[in-house]
């Protein structure tokens, strides 16, 4: 392994980073630093977050900036406010006691007047989000013509977030002589396009295999039913006693809901998403970074680029729509050479997505079982026993109280004391997990539950009547599509479908019954009012004869009597 000195960095800067605990360069630093220090080459570096990429571009940049020149010489673009702040702090740590540089972060959600004031004092390096930089360019506060270095950090993320036009505008205002250093965790077509349009014969640097993710992450998945995702999450958290983790959800609403459920269930959790004010987000991040908060529930966008050390687990409540997001999510753990675990909670239908992700990140996932209630309890009991053994007894004050404790317990045997102590710590877990079902589902099924005629009803589902059937030109697939599109629910929460002539029955997970009924009941489909009823009392369709009549009747009546008439 090379030393930092051998990469060409000055003694001063090496001493500064040693104080930060940087003993050896990381692979991306070994590759990038000597090339970037030359200061005359465009570079595209494929590097995951957490691999030390900020120092890989930051250290050479700091060496190359002329401290006696107060003009803006370097621009670093990053996708989020959090990342801008992080880069600025890192740069300040690198430069402290090396050379006095004026580094100014600019991002939305903070006072633009204050940012303008700081820029006017002579910002040698500006670290910006594209949106806020555009604002400042329009106000003619910044002139990019004399910029010598442009760093695009997490370029793929910036493009994912819709900053393509802003980046185009910004880069087109810089001089042809500048160098562009582009860092990206993935290399989709759009990133290549930026490279080919704005970069001059860039040198490509890759660490490890192309597209290969962080090797220190163990990727796991667990297969459950849709309705059991939250229960599975709780088991994972209960089983991993020292978890310090980020849980990703796909939407802000889900994020808030999962966080609220966890809090209500007594976990040390909070939400991070775009509907919170910047102040609220800062507060949550601060307490997560200080480890006062144990579980952060976040959306992809909100948690982008966050660098919190020692995250043990990343849990995916759902897989993201974009495979690249998976890389960004799981990159929150296993940072700076540490190891970490990424667990995807999936349904059987998502197994194929896991296979796709495996291909892209070139790493195999390990199928794990959701711990059973008994396993969770056993793990926690053993933990208590372990803590009991390890508890420090050096505190002399305790001796003072012991005689009365012995006296209080004198009629109990040792076994009874142990039993009672365990129960005291433990009863609520035992209560919760008593009779807890196995949440695991087999991943292998080429026929759906619906085809096999499995019923949700025994497992807490409802059977619904709908006055649409074959006579409306529907088959089971079309009806399923209609229900799911209209009610915006996943296909997996629908059970068996019984398609009849003028009406049908379908089964649905109980939690979704009302939302499906509210979304569909009263809509008009091909000129007919749609009606939904809960009909749990009978499975046989023969006793729905009334339904059939009513169904036809509706057709004739044209839906008279329904309060609302909405178009499908
Ligand atoms: P980054 O990929 O730049 O977000 O860095 C991830 C983490 O690794 C940060 O907390 C850095 O402070 C840390 N780090 C970067 N380079 C090194 C190094 N050479 N040795 C130890 N830690 C490092």
Boltz pocket constraint, residues with backbone or C-beta under 6 A from the ligand:
constraints:
  - pocket:
      binder: B
      contacts: [[A, 20], [A, 21], [A, 22], [A, 23], [A, 24], [A, 25], [A, 26], [A, 29], [A, 48], [A, 49], [A, 50], [A, 51], [A, 52], [A, 53], [A, 54], [A, 55], [A, 307], [A, 309], [A, 335], [A, 336]]
      max_distance: 6.0
